Amino acid sequence: MYSSSIESYYNNPYSFHFRIKDLISQLQLRGDEKILDVGCGDGRLTVEISKYLPQGYVIGLDCFPEIIEFAKSKFNRENHPNVEFQLGDARSLEFEKSFDVIVSFEALHYIPEHISVLTRFKEIIKPKGKILLTFIGEGSKNSFHFILQELLLHSKWKELKNFHYQFYSPADYKKMLQTVGFCTNRVEVFPLPLKHNSKIEIKQHIEKEWLSLTSRIPQEIYEVFLEDLVTIYMERNPSNQNGLIESDKQWLEIQATIAPPA
């Protein structure tokens, strides 16, 4: 995990921040809930959630110690008394059944199998509790994440063989929710159009949006790997007549509640 990547990520605005704020408002929070933010990253969205909880509490969880320490350094308890950052893995959450809501924003696609994650969510959420999840869904062969998967399978990048990304369709995710015992309120694809003017802009987009990737690439191969990723992306998405390089990112949004006992 490289601190320079975390700092770069923190210093850039989220392209999807507007959508996250809208989704949080749709939860219609009372203000006294206890919320778990899984894959909290630099902590900005965790703190955003806390603004809706004047009598509540939010825990930001991430599996990387460096990220948790970074979040703590930016958002201390003195200034944010209803926010706490903890180290933990989504697949082995060690909490009691105490959360009203579990959220995760653009983080879970690095976990290859979600049944275990959803099962653990169900075990620590209160009856009638809600989950709100967003992450990258299935896309075309022209998309960043499709190209990324291809690169990770190439022998040239065997050093990155332990990197895993999983992208689901809405139908696949509905089946998993039902299997685990959630009632699906909404599973939809939200397209986010991407427009770039240059190769430099594309690289900057990757560096500020893909913290789970860029922060783990060894420094000695970082530039070469990103060069390959950007080059292939540009080959599959040539500039239009206006000079813009355009594509869509398929963003999967999930809202569900605990299914009532049969």
C-alpha positions, -999 to 999 in steps of 0.1 A, spaced: 0 0 0 16 33 -11 8 65 8 13 87 -23 -16 69 -40 -38 75 -9 -29 112 -8 -36 116 -45 -69 99 -42 -79 121 -12 -69 153 -31 -92 146 -60 -130 149 -60 -151 117 -65 -167 117 -100 -196 98 -84 -199 118 -51 -231 135 -62 -247 101 -67 -236 88 -33 -251 118 -15 -284 112 -34 -284 75 -23 -277 84 13 -306 108 13 -329 81 -1 -322 60 30 -345 84 49 -324 82 81 -340 92 114 -306 104 127 -300 80 155 -289 49 135 -257 30 138 -241 25 104 -212 5 91 -193 18 60 -174 -11 45 -144 -2 25 -144 33 37 -112 43 20 -99 78 29 -130 84 51 -146 113 32 -179 95 26 -179 81 61 -178 116 74 -205 126 49 -228 99 63 -221 112 99 -238 145 90 -271 126 87 -266 111 122 -268 139 149 -277 112 175 -262 83 157 -229 68 149 -209 55 119 -180 31 118 -157 32 87 -140 -1 80 -111 -9 57 -88 -38 53 -57 -18 48 -39 -4 79 -24 25 59 -58 37 47 -73 35 82 -44 55 97 -48 80 69 -85 84 75 -79 89 113 -53 116 105 -77 135 84 -109 131 105 -101 129 142 -125 120 170 -123 155 185 -139 171 154 -160 141 144 -172 125 176 -198 102 159 -172 87 135 -148 58 142 -124 41 118 -115 5 123 -93 -21 105 -113 -51 93 -122 -74 64 -157 -75 48 -155 -113 48 -148 -117 85 -167 -89 103 -165 -92 141 -195 -72 153 -227 -81 171 -261 -78 155 -261 -40 161 -262 -21 128 -293 -4 114 -277 1 80 -246 -13 62 -232 7 32 -203 1 9 -194 25 -20 -173 13 -49 -152 -11 -28 -166 -47 -29 -156 -55 -65 -121 -64 -53 -137 -94 -34 -141 -123 -58 -170 -140 -40 -199 -120 -24 -220 -148 -8 -198 -148 22 -199 -110 25 -236 -108 23 -240 -137 48 -218 -118 72 -238 -86 66 -270 -104 75 -254 -117 107 -245 -83 121 -275 -62 109 -306 -57 130 -340 -70 120 -355 -48 93 -320 -35 87 -309 -21 53 -279 -25 30 -269 0 4 -241 -12 -19 -226 3 -50 -197 -11 -71 -187 -15 -107 -209 -39 -126 -204 -59 -158 -194 -38 -187 -183 -41 -223 -148 -52 -235 -141 -14 -240 -144 -7 -203 -116 0 -178 -124 -30 -156 -127 -55 -185 -93 -44 -198 -80 -46 -162 -91 -82 -159 -74 -91 -191 -41 -75 -180 -42 -93 -147 -44 -127 -165 -14 -119 -187 19 -136 -178 36 -102 -181 19 -92 -149 23 -123 -128 35 -101 -99 -1 -90 -97 -16 -125 -97 -32 -120 -62 -53 -91 -74 -89 -101 -77 -118 -82 -91 -154 -95 -96 -181 -78 -116 -217 -89 -114 -249 -84 -135 -281 -73 -117 -297 -107 -123 -267 -125 -106 -268 -102 -76 -305 -106 -71 -300 -143 -69 -273 -140 -43 -294 -116 -22 -323 -141 -23 -300 -170 -14 -286 -153 16 -320 -140 28 -324 -104 18 -355 -88 2 -344 -69 -29 -357 -34 -30 -336 -23 -60 -308 -37 -81 -301 -15 -110 -273 -4 -133 -265 33 -132 -244 44 -162 -217 69 -155 -204 84 -188 -166 89 -189 -152 117 -211 -115 124 -214 -95 148 -236 -61 131 -234 -40 102 -223 -29 122 -192 -66 127 -182 -73 90 -185 -43 82 -162 -54 108 -137 -89 93 -137 -75 58 -128 -52 72 -101 -80 91 -84 -108 65 -88 -91 32 -84 -74 34 -50 -79 -4 -44 -57 -9 -75 -32 19 -77 -22 18 -40 -11 -19 -43 9 -19 -75 46 -21 -67 63 11 -75 89 -5 -98 61 -16 -122 35 11 -115 41 33 -145 45 5 -170 13 -12 -159 -7 20 -161 8 27 -195 -5 -7 -207 -39 -1 -192 -43 33 -207 -29 24 -241 -54 -6 -245 -82 16 -233 -75 42 -259 -72 16 -286 -107 3 -278 -122 38 -273 -108 60 -301 -114 97 -301 -146 109 -316 -149 138 -341 -147 163 -312 -115 148 -299 -131 132 -269 -124 97 -256 -158 84 -244 -171 53 -227 -195 43 -199 -188 29 -165 -216 5 -154 -223 12 -117 -243 -14 -99 -266 -1 -71 -282 -24 -46 -307 -16 -19 -321 -45 2 -335 -53 36 -335 -84 58 -363 -108 47 -390 -114 73 -391 -149 89 -411 -174 69 
